[in-house]
Amino acid sequence: MFSKLKKWINRWRLNPPSFMNGVMAHVRYAGNQDAEWRNSDYMKLILKSSKIQFLCKEDLAKAIPEECSGQPLNYGQGEGQVEINDTLWGFYVNEMGDYYMALEEGAIGWIEFQSLVQRILETLSVRFSTSIELIAKGAFTESND
């Protein structure tokens, strides 16, 4: 597994694809070697529901659970970022047309992470009157599923 990751990192570090946004990331992998590459990928929490649609900042605010502090920060073309309890969450549309969310800034414990994700899902379900199937997709997953 680590050899596949090491090959992927080296390939992308030496020949980054043109669609990458230029953000530099540091990764430590087997052998304690550092590698840099341009990457905008991370674990994505895909929100499978045809009824979720963010049309403005106010729609992004619907992701903030009532018991949490937060505010929508950025919005553009159906996507944006929301601050929730001192963490920054991005909401974007993938190549399949589904929204996904990703923790972009901040650090929280695993139990708190799970709880916050569950509260966000419940809040979105109620406010968009829909059920949501959550699918976690890893950064190195090649399929579009």
C-alpha positions as CSV (number, residue, x, y, z in Angstrom):
1,M,0.0,0.0,0.0
2,F,2.7,2.5,0.9
3,S,4.7,1.7,-2.3
4,K,1.6,2.6,-4.3
5,L,1.3,5.9,-2.4
6,K,5.0,6.6,-2.8
7,K,4.8,6.1,-6.5
8,W,1.7,8.3,-6.8
9,I,3.4,11.1,-4.8
10,N,6.6,11.0,-6.8
11,R,4.6,10.9,-10.1
12,W,2.5,14.0,-9.2
13,R,5.4,15.8,-7.6
14,L,7.5,15.5,-10.7
15,N,4.6,16.0,-13.2
16,P,1.7,17.7,-11.6
17,P,-1.4,17.7,-13.8
18,S,-2.5,21.1,-15.3
19,F,-5.8,21.2,-13.4
20,M,-4.1,21.3,-10.0
21,N,-4.7,24.6,-8.2
22,G,-1.1,25.2,-7.0
23,V,-1.6,24.5,-3.3
24,M,1.5,22.9,-1.9
25,A,1.1,20.0,0.5
26,H,3.6,18.1,2.5
27,V,3.2,14.4,3.0
28,R,5.3,12.0,5.1
29,Y,5.2,8.4,3.9
30,A,7.1,5.2,4.4
31,G,10.8,5.7,4.9
32,N,10.3,9.1,6.6
33,Q,10.9,11.0,3.5
34,D,9.1,14.3,2.7
35,A,7.5,14.9,-0.6
36,E,5.8,18.0,-2.0
37,W,3.2,18.1,-4.7
38,R,0.5,20.4,-5.9
39,N,-2.8,19.0,-4.6
40,S,-6.3,20.0,-4.0
41,D,-7.5,16.5,-3.1
42,Y,-8.5,15.3,0.4
43,M,-11.1,13.0,1.8
44,K,-14.5,14.0,0.6
45,L,-17.8,13.4,2.3
46,I,-20.3,13.1,-0.6
47,L,-23.8,14.1,0.1
48,K,-26.0,11.9,-2.1
49,S,-29.3,13.8,-2.5
50,S,-30.8,15.5,-5.5
51,K,-32.6,18.1,-3.4
52,I,-29.6,19.9,-1.9
53,Q,-28.7,23.0,-3.8
54,F,-26.7,26.0,-2.6
55,L,-27.9,29.0,-4.5
56,C,-26.5,31.8,-2.2
57,K,-24.7,32.4,1.1
58,E,-28.0,32.0,2.9
59,D,-28.4,28.4,1.6
60,L,-24.9,27.7,2.8
61,A,-25.9,28.9,6.3
62,K,-28.5,26.0,6.3
63,A,-25.5,23.6,6.9
64,I,-24.9,25.2,10.4
65,P,-26.6,23.3,13.1
66,E,-28.7,25.4,15.5
67,E,-26.6,24.6,18.5
68,C,-23.3,25.5,16.7
69,S,-21.7,28.9,16.1
70,G,-20.8,29.8,12.6
71,Q,-21.4,31.7,9.4
72,P,-21.1,31.3,5.7
73,L,-17.8,32.9,4.5
74,N,-17.5,32.5,0.7
75,Y,-19.9,31.6,-2.0
76,G,-19.6,31.3,-5.8
77,Q,-21.2,29.2,-8.5
78,G,-23.1,26.9,-6.1
79,E,-20.1,26.2,-3.9
80,G,-18.7,27.8,-0.8
81,Q,-17.2,27.7,2.7
82,V,-18.8,27.8,6.1
83,E,-17.3,28.3,9.5
84,I,-18.8,25.9,12.1
85,N,-17.5,25.9,15.7
86,D,-14.0,27.2,14.8
87,T,-13.6,24.8,11.8
88,L,-13.8,25.6,8.1
89,W,-16.0,23.3,5.9
90,G,-16.0,23.5,2.1
91,F,-19.1,22.5,0.2
92,Y,-18.5,21.7,-3.5
93,V,-19.9,19.9,-6.5
94,N,-18.1,16.9,-7.8
95,E,-17.8,15.6,-11.4
96,M,-21.0,13.5,-10.9
97,G,-23.1,16.6,-9.9
98,D,-23.3,15.6,-6.2
99,Y,-22.3,18.0,-3.4
100,Y,-19.5,17.0,-1.0
101,M,-18.2,18.6,2.1
102,A,-14.7,18.6,3.4
103,L,-13.0,19.8,6.6
104,E,-10.5,22.3,5.3
105,E,-9.2,24.1,8.4
106,G,-9.2,23.5,12.1
107,A,-8.6,20.4,14.2
108,I,-11.1,18.5,16.2
109,G,-11.1,15.1,18.0
110,W,-12.5,12.1,16.2
111,I,-15.6,11.7,18.4
112,E,-16.3,15.5,18.0
113,F,-15.7,15.2,14.2
114,Q,-18.2,12.3,13.9
115,S,-20.8,14.2,16.0
116,L,-20.4,17.4,14.0
117,V,-20.7,15.6,10.7
118,Q,-23.9,13.8,11.9
119,R,-25.4,17.1,13.1
120,I,-24.6,18.8,9.8
121,L,-26.2,15.9,7.9
122,E,-29.3,16.1,10.1
123,T,-29.5,19.8,9.7
124,L,-29.2,19.6,5.9
125,S,-31.8,16.8,5.8
126,V,-34.4,18.9,7.8
127,R,-33.7,22.2,6.0
128,F,-33.8,20.8,2.5
129,S,-36.5,18.2,3.3
130,T,-34.6,15.3,2.0
131,S,-32.8,12.2,3.1
132,I,-29.0,12.2,2.6
133,E,-26.7,9.2,2.0
134,L,-23.2,10.0,3.1
135,I,-20.3,8.4,1.2
136,A,-16.7,9.0,2.2
137,K,-14.3,9.1,-0.7
138,G,-10.5,8.9,-0.2
139,A,-8.1,11.3,-1.8
140,F,-6.4,8.6,-3.8
141,T,-9.5,6.9,-5.1
142,E,-9.4,6.9,-8.9
143,S,-13.0,6.0,-9.7
144,N,-15.8,8.7,-10.1
145,D,-18.2,6.7,-7.9
